[in-house]
Amino acid sequence: MGDKGAGNHSDVTDFILVGFRVRPELHILLFLLFLLVYGMVLLGNISMIGIIVTDSQLNTPMYFFLGNLSFIDLFYSTVIAPKAMVNFMSEKKTVSFVGCAAQFFFFALFIVTEGFVLAAMAYDRFIAICNPLLYSVHMSRRLCTQLVAGSYFCGWVSSILQVSVTFSVSFCASRVIDHFFCDSYQIEKISCSNLFVNKMVSLSLATCIILPTVVVIVVSYMYIVTTVLKIPSSEGRKKAFSTCSSHLGVVSLLYGTVSFMYFTPPSNPELRKVVSVFYILVTPMLNPLIYSLRNKDVKQALRKILWKKKSLS
């Protein structure tokens, strides 16, 4: 794989993940930081899933979506964080070709699925506020299951297409990926192939994923705001807004960090890595906190569980 164009993807058996370009003695600090945040991701999301599963009062469409959101957050962080922590403490910092493709596949699967689940949650809030009398009819268990299954299907199709075009290219002599995980942009940078097809597929997928999800979220909230403003009492308006403020916070956090990363210039790879940490670890860590701190039902269910444990002891 010496000259440009000579190396083919079939010759590549592994890649080197550079990670953060810091002094070696700071790697232990990065390891501890990732370990702390990832531990909070596990604790928060597993707790949220456990609360929703065990409390029958949370057997509603909103919490069905929230449970799936916690599951997605849990797993797309798990796809990235453990390998990154291993590499922080390792001198080799390698990932196999198959391992890199698998990491990229599952990360794309879960991140795209999350976008569609958030859109489904926006639709759920729209029906709850704008058509409350017909909520149980519109948001049936069957429809909720179909929306979540459809979200996973879209994520699955998207990730298969992305992995197919990204890892079918020829690679140059370098196997060095300037990131702490298998990022598509950095993988394409070490390719010797013509990336026109890759760019077209990425653009098409971005259009098919981002456009419909953003439109559903924006239109849903336009109707929600219009409906809430018509409520005569300030207490009623506050109560209506409080039912969707957590979801709006989660949407803003995810789309804000992802948008910021894409607007970060490629000439500043270290800043892109820092922003990546936010949507890979910080956002999944904060999502359960946002929903639990601003949600009376979740706090009440948590108090019931703690009270039962206290009574048993």
C-alpha positions, 0 to 999 in steps of 0.5 A: 500500500505504498503509492496513492491509489495502490492500496485497496480496502481488501488489503486493510486489516485495521485502522489506527484511531488517533484520539485526542492529540494531547500529552500522553500523561493526559490520557489517564485524565481522558479515560477517567472523564469518559468513564465518569460520563459513560457511567452516568449514561448507563446509570441514568438510562438503565434507571429510566428504562427500569422505572418505565417498565416497572411502573404501570402508571407510565404505560402510556405512549409518551413513556413508551417512546421515552423508554426507546429513547433511553435504550437508543442513547444507552447503546449508541454511547456503548458503541463508541465509549468503551473502545475509546477508553481502551485506546486511551490506555493503549499504545497501539490504538488500533481497531480492526477493519470489521470492528470499524465497520461494525462501530460505524454501522451501529452508531449510524443505526442508533443516531438515525433511529433517535432522530425519527423517534424524536419526531414520533414524540413530537407528533405524540405531544401534538396529538396530546395537546391539540386533540386530547379527547381523541388521544387514546384513539390516535395514539394506539399501542399498535401505532406507537409500535409501528412508529418505533419499528419504522424508526429502526427500519429507517436507521437500518436502511440508512446505516447499511447504505452508509457502511456500503459506500464508506467501506467499499472505497480504496484506501491510501497508504495511511491507516490513520483515522484522526478521531477517537471513533470511526468517523465517516469524514475521517475515513473518507480523508484516507481514501484514494477513491473518487468520492462522488458517489459517497457524497451523493449518498450522504446528501440524499440520506441527509435530505431523507432523514433530516428534512422529514424529521425536522418538518414533523417536529417544527410543524407539530410545535407550531400547532402546539404553540398556536393551541396553547396560546388559545388557552385562557388561563395562564396556569393552563398554558403553563401546564400544557407547555410543561408536557412538551418542554422536556422533549423540546430540550432533548431535541434542541440538545441533540440537533444543536450539538450535531449542527454545531459539529457540521458547521465546525471547519474541517481544519479544526479536527480537535474541536470537532472531536470535542463536539462529538463527545457532546452528542455521543456522551453528554447528550445521552447523559443529560436526556434522563436528567431532563425528563426526570427533573421536569416530569412529575410522573417520573419523579413520583414513580422513582419515589415509589420505587425508593419507598418500596426498597426502604420498606423492604429493608 
